[in-house]
């Protein structure tokens, strides 16, 4: 396929060279006609008529000689009239420079990977990072060009005007995204009237601002969202931006096919304004409005600075023996407190007073011994 493209390009170059030299040869063959330029002669044909009139006046009244003087002035004035030469200089003055910037895009013939190389080079020139795929952005957007489910590719990441910016390809369409810094569930879809796209069922039209039709899922907050920043941003948006929308914590612009790096840069400032204005949309999670009361600073404990003695203390060591005071002889490992008991074996009767167990005596019951037994008549 590449050889075919190179062959077509060679044919186009040959045709262009032939067309370039063809008018030149015709112009070389036309030098004889210049002497026969009768076109300026009709103009002097009118001049003699004007000269005849003053001639008659001179014959009738020779004194008004100053009358012919204005004629040379007119001729002098007419002489500079052919000064439309600077006009061709004004023709290049209109600067249609953007048109030649993308001739290769309009032709439709492009080598594979050329756009990726161009984007990588542009990212390096501006200090941005380039990556083929960004996993963080796979499920980040669901509106606009991302509604088809295409994954972002050829991602350029950087910072512009204090905001994170991304330039990606979504299904062959270039999208420029700027982060707002706050997640919101309010969707704002801004489209040009000529832009054809499938409208979502949850979006309703609000109004038209600076040539963009606004759709949203919450008209109330969006009407408050429209301010001078939004109007200025939409007015300064380049013509290549056919749609702009706010989704979650991003403001995105969809560019036409064949957009150039200059178009990407022209969208940075308007999108940064929209990102600032998007902070007026209700956030997904309301901020905690409870005021934080400052606690009274209680005086802390005063700590005295550590003072070290001028002379170091002599600490006991095992290297050299030393005595510190008097110590009585005692058994090593013995208790220094005298025991309560004397250490003699306990008596047998001591078990009767053992309160840790119940002792049962083998004696008959004494319930019948509570009252004295009276003798019966027989016993008497």
PAPALO-642184 format. One record per residue (C-alpha): residue number from 1; residue in three letters; x, y, z. Coordinates in steps of 0.2 Angstrom, whole numbers. Each point is the difference from the previous one (the first is absolute). Layout:
<atoms>
<n=NUM; res=ALA; xx=X; yy=Y; zz=Z>
...
</atoms>
This chain:
<atoms>
<n=1; res=UNK; xx=0; yy=0; zz=0>
<n=2; res=UNK; xx=14; yy=12; zz=4>
<n=3; res=UNK; xx=8; yy=-3; zz=-18>
<n=4; res=UNK; xx=-17; yy=5; zz=-7>
<n=5; res=UNK; xx=-1; yy=16; zz=10>
<n=6; res=UNK; xx=18; yy=5; zz=-5>
<n=7; res=UNK; xx=-4; yy=-3; zz=-18>
<n=8; res=UNK; xx=-16; yy=11; zz=1>
<n=9; res=UNK; xx=10; yy=13; zz=9>
<n=10; res=UNK; xx=13; yy=0; zz=-14>
<n=11; res=UNK; xx=-13; yy=2; zz=-14>
<n=12; res=UNK; xx=-7; yy=15; zz=10>
<n=13; res=UNK; xx=17; yy=8; zz=1>
<n=14; res=UNK; xx=3; yy=-2; zz=-19>
<n=15; res=UNK; xx=-17; yy=7; zz=-4>
<n=16; res=UNK; xx=3; yy=15; zz=12>
<n=17; res=UNK; xx=17; yy=3; zz=-9>
<n=18; res=UNK; xx=-8; yy=0; zz=-17>
<n=19; res=UNK; xx=-15; yy=11; zz=6>
<n=20; res=UNK; xx=13; yy=12; zz=8>
<n=21; res=UNK; xx=11; yy=2; zz=-16>
<n=22; res=UNK; xx=-15; yy=0; zz=-13>
<n=23; res=UNK; xx=-6; yy=18; zz=5>
<n=24; res=UNK; xx=18; yy=5; zz=0>
<n=25; res=UNK; xx=3; yy=-5; zz=-18>
<n=26; res=UNK; xx=-16; yy=8; zz=-5>
<n=27; res=UNK; xx=5; yy=16; zz=8>
<n=28; res=UNK; xx=17; yy=-1; zz=-9>
<n=29; res=UNK; xx=-9; yy=-1; zz=-17>
<n=30; res=UNK; xx=-11; yy=15; zz=4>
<n=31; res=UNK; xx=14; yy=14; zz=1>
<n=32; res=UNK; xx=-4; yy=7; zz=-18>
<n=33; res=UNK; xx=-18; yy=5; zz=5>
<n=34; res=UNK; xx=6; yy=12; zz=14>
<n=35; res=UNK; xx=5; yy=14; zz=-13>
<n=36; res=UNK; xx=-18; yy=-1; zz=-7>
<n=37; res=UNK; xx=-8; yy=5; zz=17>
<n=38; res=UNK; xx=-13; yy=12; zz=-7>
<n=39; res=UNK; xx=-10; yy=-3; zz=16>
<n=40; res=UNK; xx=7; yy=16; zz=9>
<n=41; res=UNK; xx=-3; yy=10; zz=-16>
<n=42; res=UNK; xx=-19; yy=2; zz=2>
<n=43; res=UNK; xx=3; yy=9; zz=16>
<n=44; res=UNK; xx=10; yy=14; zz=-9>
<n=45; res=UNK; xx=-14; yy=0; zz=-13>
<n=46; res=UNK; xx=-11; yy=7; zz=13>
<n=47; res=UNK; xx=13; yy=12; zz=6>
<n=48; res=UNK; xx=1; yy=10; zz=-16>
<n=49; res=UNK; xx=-18; yy=4; zz=1>
<n=50; res=UNK; xx=3; yy=7; zz=17>
<n=51; res=UNK; xx=15; yy=10; zz=-7>
<n=52; res=UNK; xx=-10; yy=6; zz=-15>
<n=53; res=UNK; xx=-13; yy=8; zz=13>
<n=54; res=UNK; xx=14; yy=10; zz=9>
<n=55; res=UNK; xx=7; yy=4; zz=-18>
<n=56; res=UNK; xx=-16; yy=9; zz=-4>
<n=57; res=UNK; xx=0; yy=9; zz=16>
<n=58; res=UNK; xx=18; yy=6; zz=-3>
<n=59; res=UNK; xx=-5; yy=7; zz=-17>
<n=60; res=UNK; xx=-15; yy=9; zz=7>
<n=61; res=UNK; xx=9; yy=6; zz=16>
<n=62; res=UNK; xx=19; yy=-2; zz=-1>
<n=63; res=UNK; xx=2; yy=8; zz=17>
<n=64; res=UNK; xx=-7; yy=-15; zz=11>
<n=65; res=UNK; xx=17; yy=-9; zz=-3>
<n=66; res=UNK; xx=-2; yy=-8; zz=17>
<n=67; res=UNK; xx=-14; yy=-11; zz=-7>
<n=68; res=UNK; xx=11; yy=-11; zz=-9>
<n=69; res=UNK; xx=11; yy=-2; zz=15>
<n=70; res=UNK; xx=-12; yy=-11; zz=10>
<n=71; res=UNK; xx=0; yy=-12; zz=-16>
<n=72; res=UNK; xx=18; yy=-5; zz=3>
<n=73; res=UNK; xx=-4; yy=-2; zz=18>
<n=74; res=UNK; xx=-14; yy=-11; zz=-5>
<n=75; res=UNK; xx=12; yy=-9; zz=-11>
<n=76; res=UNK; xx=12; yy=-1; zz=14>
<n=77; res=UNK; xx=-14; yy=-7; zz=11>
<n=78; res=UNK; xx=-5; yy=-12; zz=-13>
<n=79; res=UNK; xx=18; yy=-5; zz=-3>
<n=80; res=UNK; xx=2; yy=-7; zz=18>
<n=81; res=UNK; xx=-17; yy=-8; zz=-2>
<n=82; res=UNK; xx=9; yy=-15; zz=-7>
<n=83; res=UNK; xx=7; yy=-3; zz=17>
<n=84; res=UNK; xx=-11; yy=-15; zz=3>
<n=85; res=UNK; xx=17; yy=-9; zz=0>
<n=86; res=UNK; xx=0; yy=0; zz=19>
<n=87; res=UNK; xx=-17; yy=-9; zz=-1>
<n=88; res=UNK; xx=8; yy=-17; zz=-5>
<n=89; res=UNK; xx=10; yy=3; zz=16>
<n=90; res=UNK; xx=-16; yy=1; zz=10>
<n=91; res=UNK; xx=-6; yy=-16; zz=-8>
<n=92; res=UNK; xx=13; yy=-11; zz=9>
<n=93; res=UNK; xx=-4; yy=10; zz=16>
<n=94; res=UNK; xx=-15; yy=-11; zz=4>
<n=95; res=UNK; xx=8; yy=-13; zz=9>
<n=96; res=UNK; xx=-8; yy=-17; zz=-5>
<n=97; res=UNK; xx=15; yy=-9; zz=8>
<n=98; res=UNK; xx=-10; yy=-14; zz=9>
<n=99; res=UNK; xx=-6; yy=-6; zz=-17>
<n=100; res=UNK; xx=18; yy=-6; zz=-6>
<n=101; res=UNK; xx=3; yy=-7; zz=17>
<n=102; res=UNK; xx=-10; yy=-16; zz=-4>
<n=103; res=UNK; xx=2; yy=-4; zz=-18>
<n=104; res=UNK; xx=5; yy=-17; zz=4>
<n=105; res=UNK; xx=-16; yy=-3; zz=10>
<n=106; res=UNK; xx=-12; yy=6; zz=-13>
<n=107; res=UNK; xx=8; yy=-11; zz=-13>
<n=108; res=UNK; xx=-6; yy=-15; zz=9>
<n=109; res=UNK; xx=17; yy=-9; zz=-5>
<n=110; res=UNK; xx=10; yy=-3; zz=16>
<n=111; res=UNK; xx=13; yy=-13; zz=4>
<n=112; res=UNK; xx=-4; yy=-12; zz=15>
<n=113; res=UNK; xx=6; yy=7; zz=16>
<n=114; res=UNK; xx=3; yy=17; zz=-6>
<n=115; res=UNK; xx=-13; yy=8; zz=12>
<n=116; res=UNK; xx=8; yy=-9; zz=14>
<n=117; res=UNK; xx=17; yy=6; zz=-4>
<n=118; res=UNK; xx=-6; yy=18; zz=-2>
<n=119; res=UNK; xx=-9; yy=-1; zz=17>
<n=120; res=UNK; xx=15; yy=-7; zz=9>
<n=121; res=UNK; xx=11; yy=14; zz=-8>
<n=122; res=UNK; xx=-12; yy=13; zz=5>
<n=123; res=UNK; xx=-1; yy=-7; zz=18>
<n=124; res=UNK; xx=19; yy=0; zz=2>
<n=125; res=UNK; xx=1; yy=18; zz=-7>
<n=126; res=UNK; xx=-12; yy=6; zz=14>
<n=127; res=UNK; xx=7; yy=-10; zz=14>
<n=128; res=UNK; xx=-15; yy=-12; zz=1>
<n=129; res=UNK; xx=-1; yy=-19; zz=2>
<n=130; res=UNK; xx=-5; yy=-12; zz=-14>
<n=131; res=UNK; xx=-7; yy=-17; zz=2>
<n=132; res=UNK; xx=-9; yy=-12; zz=-12>
<n=133; res=UNK; xx=-13; yy=-5; zz=13>
<n=134; res=UNK; xx=-5; yy=7; zz=17>
<n=135; res=UNK; xx=-9; yy=-13; zz=11>
<n=136; res=UNK; xx=-7; yy=14; zz=11>
<n=137; res=UNK; xx=-10; yy=8; zz=-14>
<n=138; res=UNK; xx=-8; yy=-17; zz=-6>
<n=139; res=UNK; xx=-16; yy=2; zz=10>
<n=140; res=UNK; xx=1; yy=18; zz=4>
<n=141; res=UNK; xx=-11; yy=8; zz=-14>
<n=142; res=UNK; xx=-17; yy=-6; zz=-7>
<n=143; res=UNK; xx=-7; yy=15; zz=-9>
<n=144; res=UNK; xx=4; yy=8; zz=-17>
<n=145; res=UNK; xx=13; yy=-9; zz=-10>
<n=146; res=UNK; xx=2; yy=-12; zz=14>
<n=147; res=UNK; xx=-18; yy=-6; zz=-1>
<n=148; res=UNK; xx=5; yy=-13; zz=-13>
<n=149; res=UNK; xx=11; yy=-9; zz=13>
<n=150; res=UNK; xx=16; yy=4; zz=-9>
<n=151; res=UNK; xx=16; yy=-1; zz=11>
<n=152; res=UNK; xx=11; yy=15; zz=0>
<n=153; res=UNK; xx=16; yy=-2; zz=-10>
<n=154; res=UNK; xx=16; yy=11; zz=-3>
<n=155; res=UNK; xx=-2; yy=9; zz=16>
<n=156; res=UNK; xx=9; yy=16; zz=4>
<n=157; res=UNK; xx=0; yy=5; zz=18>
<n=158; res=UNK; xx=6; yy=17; zz=7>
<n=159; res=UNK; xx=-5; yy=16; zz=10>
<n=160; res=UNK; xx=-7; yy=16; zz=-8>
<n=161; res=UNK; xx=-6; yy=15; zz=9>
<n=162; res=UNK; xx=1; yy=-9; zz=17>
<n=163; res=UNK; xx=-11; yy=-15; zz=-6>
<n=164; res=UNK; xx=4; yy=-17; zz=-5>
<n=165; res=UNK; xx=-3; yy=-2; zz=-19>
<n=166; res=UNK; xx=-1; yy=-16; zz=-11>
<n=167; res=UNK; xx=0; yy=-1; zz=-20>
<n=168; res=UNK; xx=-6; yy=-17; zz=-5>
<n=169; res=UNK; xx=-8; yy=-9; zz=-15>
<n=170; res=UNK; xx=-17; yy=-7; zz=2>
<n=171; res=UNK; xx=-5; yy=-11; zz=-15>
<n=172; res=UNK; xx=10; yy=11; zz=-12>
<n=173; res=UNK; xx=-6; yy=16; zz=7>
<n=174; res=UNK; xx=11; yy=12; zz=10>
<n=175; res=UNK; xx=-6; yy=5; zz=17>
<n=176; res=UNK; xx=8; yy=13; zz=12>
<n=177; res=UNK; xx=-5; yy=-2; zz=18>
<n=178; res=UNK; xx=4; yy=12; zz=15>
<n=179; res=UNK; xx=-3; yy=-6; zz=18>
<n=180; res=UNK; xx=-11; yy=11; zz=11>
<n=181; res=UNK; xx=6; yy=-7; zz=17>
<n=182; res=UNK; xx=-18; yy=-4; zz=7>
<n=183; res=UNK; xx=-11; yy=-14; zz=-5>
<n=184; res=UNK; xx=-18; yy=4; zz=-5>
<n=185; res=UNK; xx=-15; yy=-10; zz=-6>
<n=186; res=UNK; xx=-6; yy=15; zz=-10>
<n=187; res=UNK; xx=3; yy=-3; zz=-19>
<n=188; res=UNK; xx=1; yy=16; zz=-11>
<n=189; res=UNK; xx=0; yy=-4; zz=-19>
<n=190; res=UNK; xx=4; yy=15; zz=-12>
<n=191; res=UNK; xx=-1; yy=-3; zz=-19>
<n=192; res=UNK; xx=1; yy=10; zz=-15>
<n=193; res=UNK; xx=-17; yy=0; zz=-10>
<n=194; res=UNK; xx=8; yy=-9; zz=-15>
<n=195; res=UNK; xx=8; yy=-14; zz=11>
<n=196; res=UNK; xx=-10; yy=-16; zz=-3>
<n=197; res=UNK; xx=0; yy=-11; zz=16>
<n=198; res=UNK; xx=-12; yy=-12; zz=9>
<n=199; res=UNK; xx=-8; yy=9; zz=14>
<n=200; res=UNK; xx=-1; yy=-9; zz=17>
<n=201; res=UNK; xx=-18; yy=-3; zz=7>
<n=202; res=UNK; xx=5; yy=8; zz=17>
<n=203; res=UNK; xx=6; yy=17; zz=-8>
<n=204; res=UNK; xx=-12; yy=15; zz=-3>
<n=205; res=UNK; xx=3; yy=16; zz=-10>
<n=206; res=UNK; xx=3; yy=15; zz=10>
<n=207; res=UNK; xx=6; yy=15; zz=-11>
<n=208; res=UNK; xx=12; yy=5; zz=-13>
<n=209; res=UNK; xx=16; yy=9; zz=5>
<n=210; res=UNK; xx=13; yy=7; zz=-13>
<n=211; res=UNK; xx=-6; yy=-12; zz=-13>
<n=212; res=UNK; xx=0; yy=-15; zz=11>
<n=213; res=UNK; xx=-16; yy=-9; zz=4>
<n=214; res=UNK; xx=0; yy=-5; zz=19>
<n=215; res=UNK; xx=-8; yy=-17; zz=6>
<n=216; res=UNK; xx=0; yy=-6; zz=18>
<n=217; res=UNK; xx=-8; yy=-12; zz=12>
<n=218; res=UNK; xx=-2; yy=14; zz=13>
<n=219; res=UNK; xx=-6; yy=17; zz=-7>
<n=220; res=UNK; xx=0; yy=9; zz=16>
<n=221; res=UNK; xx=19; yy=-1; zz=5>
<n=222; res=UNK; xx=5; yy=2; zz=-19>
<n=223; res=UNK; xx=-9; yy=17; zz=-1>
<n=224; res=UNK; xx=10; yy=5; zz=15>
<n=225; res=UNK; xx=16; yy=-7; zz=-8>
<n=226; res=UNK; xx=-2; yy=11; zz=-16>
<n=227; res=UNK; xx=10; yy=16; zz=4>
<n=228; res=UNK; xx=13; yy=11; zz=-8>
<n=229; res=UNK; xx=13; yy=-13; zz=1>
<n=230; res=UNK; xx=-11; yy=-13; zz=-10>
<n=231; res=UNK; xx=-5; yy=13; zz=-13>
<n=232; res=UNK; xx=18; yy=6; zz=-3>
<n=233; res=UNK; xx=6; yy=-18; zz=-1>
<n=234; res=UNK; xx=-13; yy=-5; zz=-13>
<n=235; res=UNK; xx=4; yy=15; zz=-10>
<n=236; res=UNK; xx=18; yy=-3; zz=0>
<n=237; res=UNK; xx=-2; yy=-18; zz=-4>
<n=238; res=UNK; xx=8; yy=-5; zz=-17>
<n=239; res=UNK; xx=-10; yy=-4; zz=-15>
<n=240; res=UNK; xx=7; yy=-18; zz=0>
<n=241; res=UNK; xx=-9; yy=-3; zz=17>
<n=242; res=UNK; xx=-17; yy=-7; zz=-5>
<n=243; res=UNK; xx=-5; yy=-6; zz=18>
<n=244; res=UNK; xx=4; yy=4; zz=18>
<n=245; res=UNK; xx=-7; yy=-9; zz=15>
<n=246; res=UNK; xx=3; yy=-1; zz=19>
<n=247; res=UNK; xx=0; yy=-17; zz=8>
<n=248; res=UNK; xx=5; yy=-5; zz=18>
<n=249; res=UNK; xx=16; yy=10; zz=3>
<n=250; res=UNK; xx=5; yy=3; zz=-18>
<n=251; res=UNK; xx=-4; yy=13; zz=-14>
<n=252; res=UNK; xx=2; yy=-7; zz=-17>
<n=253; res=UNK; xx=0; yy=7; zz=-18>
<n=254; res=UNK; xx=-2; yy=-11; zz=-15>
<n=255; res=UNK; xx=10; yy=6; zz=-15>
<n=256; res=UNK; xx=-4; yy=-3; zz=-19>
<n=257; res=UNK; xx=10; yy=-13; zz=-9>
<n=258; res=UNK; xx=16; yy=7; zz=-7>
<n=259; res=UNK; xx=3; yy=12; zz=14>
<n=260; res=UNK; xx=18; yy=6; zz=3>
<n=261; res=UNK; xx=10; yy=3; zz=15>
<n=262; res=UNK; xx=-4; yy=18; zz=-1>
<n=263; res=UNK; xx=-18; yy=-4; zz=2>
<n=264; res=UNK; xx=4; yy=-10; zz=16>
<n=265; res=UNK; xx=9; yy=15; zz=7>
<n=266; res=UNK; xx=-14; yy=12; zz=-4>
<n=267; res=UNK; xx=-12; yy=-10; zz=10>
<n=268; res=UNK; xx=11; yy=0; zz=16>
<n=269; res=UNK; xx=-5; yy=18; zz=6>
<n=270; res=UNK; xx=-19; yy=-2; zz=-3>
<n=271; res=UNK; xx=0; yy=-17; zz=8>
<n=272; res=UNK; xx=9; yy=7; zz=15>
<n=273; res=UNK; xx=-13; yy=14; zz=2>
<n=274; res=UNK; xx=-14; yy=-13; zz=-1>
<n=275; res=UNK; xx=9; yy=-11; zz=13>
<n=276; res=UNK; xx=0; yy=15; zz=12>
<n=277; res=UNK; xx=-18; yy=3; zz=-3>
<n=278; res=UNK; xx=-5; yy=-18; zz=3>
<n=279; res=UNK; xx=5; yy=1; zz=18>
<n=280; res=UNK; xx=-17; yy=9; zz=2>
<n=281; res=UNK; xx=-9; yy=-16; zz=-4>
<n=282; res=UNK; xx=-6; yy=-10; zz=15>
<n=283; res=UNK; xx=13; yy=-13; zz=5>
<n=284; res=UNK; xx=-4; yy=-18; zz=2>
<n=285; res=UNK; xx=4; yy=0; zz=19>
<n=286; res=UNK; xx=-5; yy=15; zz=10>
<n=287; res=UNK; xx=14; yy=7; zz=10>
<n=288; res=UNK; xx=0; yy=0; zz=18>
<n=289; res=UNK; xx=-6; yy=17; zz=6>
<n=290; res=UNK; xx=2; yy=-3; zz=19>
<n=291; res=UNK; xx=12; yy=14; zz=6>
<n=292; res=UNK; xx=16; yy=-7; zz=8>
<n=293; res=UNK; xx=1; yy=8; zz=17>
<n=294; res=UNK; xx=18; yy=4; zz=6>
<n=295; res=UNK; xx=4; yy=-8; zz=17>
<n=296; res=UNK; xx=8; yy=11; zz=13>
<n=297; res=UNK; xx=18; yy=-3; zz=2>
<n=298; res=UNK; xx=3; yy=-7; zz=17>
<n=299; res=UNK; xx=17; yy=4; zz=8>
<n=300; res=UNK; xx=10; yy=-16; zz=-1>
<n=301; res=UNK; xx=11; yy=-7; zz=14>
<n=302; res=UNK; xx=16; yy=10; zz=2>
<n=303; res=UNK; xx=15; yy=-11; zz=-3>
<n=304; res=UNK; xx=16; yy=6; zz=8>
<n=305; res=UNK; xx=15; yy=-1; zz=-11>
<n=306; res=UNK; xx=12; yy=-15; zz=3>
<n=307; res=UNK; xx=15; yy=6; zz=10>
<n=308; res=UNK; xx=15; yy=-11; zz=-1>
<n=309; res=UNK; xx=13; yy=0; zz=14>
<n=310; res=UNK; xx=16; yy=8; zz=-4>
<n=311; res=UNK; xx=10; yy=-15; zz=5>
<n=312; res=UNK; xx=-6; yy=-17; zz=-6>
<n=313; res=UNK; xx=-7; yy=-12; zz=13>
<n=314; res=UNK; xx=10; yy=-16; zz=5>
<n=315; res=UNK; xx=-11; yy=-14; zz=-4>
<n=316; res=UNK; xx=3; yy=-18; zz=8>
<n=317; res=UNK; xx=9; yy=-12; zz=-12>
<n=318; res=UNK; xx=5; yy=-18; zz=1>
<n=319; res=UNK; xx=18; yy=3; zz=-6>
<n=320; res=UNK; xx=5; yy=7; zz=17>
<n=321; res=UNK; xx=-7; yy=-5; zz=17>
<n=322; res=UNK; xx=-7; yy=13; zz=12>
<n=323; res=UNK; xx=-10; yy=1; zz=16>
<n=324; res=UNK; xx=-15; yy=12; zz=2>
<n=325; res=UNK; xx=-5; yy=0; zz=18>
<n=326; res=UNK; xx=-2; yy=-15; zz=13>
<n=327; res=UNK; xx=-10; yy=-15; zz=-5>
<n=328; res=UNK; xx=-4; yy=-15; zz=12>
<n=329; res=UNK; xx=4; yy=-17; zz=-5>
<n=330; res=UNK; xx=-15; yy=-10; zz=-7>
<n=331; res=UNK; xx=-3; yy=-15; zz=-11>
<n=332; res=UNK; xx=0; yy=3; zz=-18>
<n=333; res=UNK; xx=-18; yy=-2; zz=-6>
<n=334; res=UNK; xx=-8; yy=0; zz=17>
<n=335; res=UNK; xx=-15; yy=12; zz=4>
<n=336; res=UNK; xx=5; yy=15; zz=10>
<n=337; res=UNK; xx=-17; yy=0; zz=9>
<n=338; res=UNK; xx=-2; yy=-12; zz=15>
<n=339; res=UNK; xx=-14; yy=-12; zz=-2>
<n=340; res=UNK; xx=-16; yy=2; zz=11>
<n=341; res=UNK; xx=0; yy=-19; zz=6>
<n=342; res=UNK; xx=15; yy=-7; zz=9>
<n=343; res=UNK; xx=1; yy=-15; zz=-12>
<n=344; res=UNK; xx=-5; yy=-14; zz=13>
<n=345; res=UNK; xx=-12; yy=-13; zz=-6>
<n=346; res=UNK; xx=-19; yy=3; zz=3>
<n=347; res=UNK; xx=-9; yy=-10; zz=15>
<n=348; res=UNK; xx=-13; yy=-13; zz=-4>
<n=349; res=UNK; xx=-13; yy=10; zz=8>
<n=350; res=UNK; xx=3; yy=14; zz=-11>
<n=351; res=UNK; xx=-10; yy=-9; zz=-13>
<n=352; res=UNK; xx=-16; yy=4; zz=10>
<n=353; res=UNK; xx=2; yy=18; zz=-4>
<n=354; res=UNK; xx=3; yy=-2; zz=-18>
<n=355; res=UNK; xx=-12; yy=12; zz=-8>
<n=356; res=UNK; xx=3; yy=-5; zz=-18>
<n=357; res=UNK; xx=-10; yy=-16; zz=1>
<n=358; res=UNK; xx=-16; yy=-6; zz=9>
<n=359; res=UNK; xx=4; yy=-14; zz=13>
<n=360; res=UNK; xx=-14; yy=-13; zz=3>
<n=361; res=UNK; xx=0; yy=-8; zz=17>
<n=362; res=UNK; xx=-7; yy=-18; zz=1>
<n=363; res=UNK; xx=-12; yy=3; zz=15>
<n=364; res=UNK; xx=-19; yy=-3; zz=1>
<n=365; res=UNK; xx=-12; yy=14; zz=-3>
<n=366; res=UNK; xx=-3; yy=12; zz=14>
<n=367; res=UNK; xx=-17; yy=6; zz=-5>
<n=368; res=UNK; xx=-8; yy=-10; zz=14>
<n=369; res=UNK; xx=11; yy=7; zz=13>
<n=370; res=UNK; xx=-7; yy=17; zz=-1>
<n=371; res=UNK; xx=-12; yy=-3; zz=15>
<n=372; res=UNK; xx=3; yy=-10; zz=15>
<n=373; res=UNK; xx=-8; yy=-17; zz=0>
<n=374; res=UNK; xx=-14; yy=-3; zz=13>
<n=375; res=UNK; xx=-2; yy=-17; zz=7>
<n=376; res=UNK; xx=-15; yy=-9; zz=-4>
<n=377; res=UNK; xx=-13; yy=-7; zz=12>
<n=378; res=UNK; xx=7; yy=-17; zz=-2>
<n=379; res=UNK; xx=18; yy=6; zz=3>
<n=380; res=UNK; xx=-6; yy=8; zz=16>
</atoms>
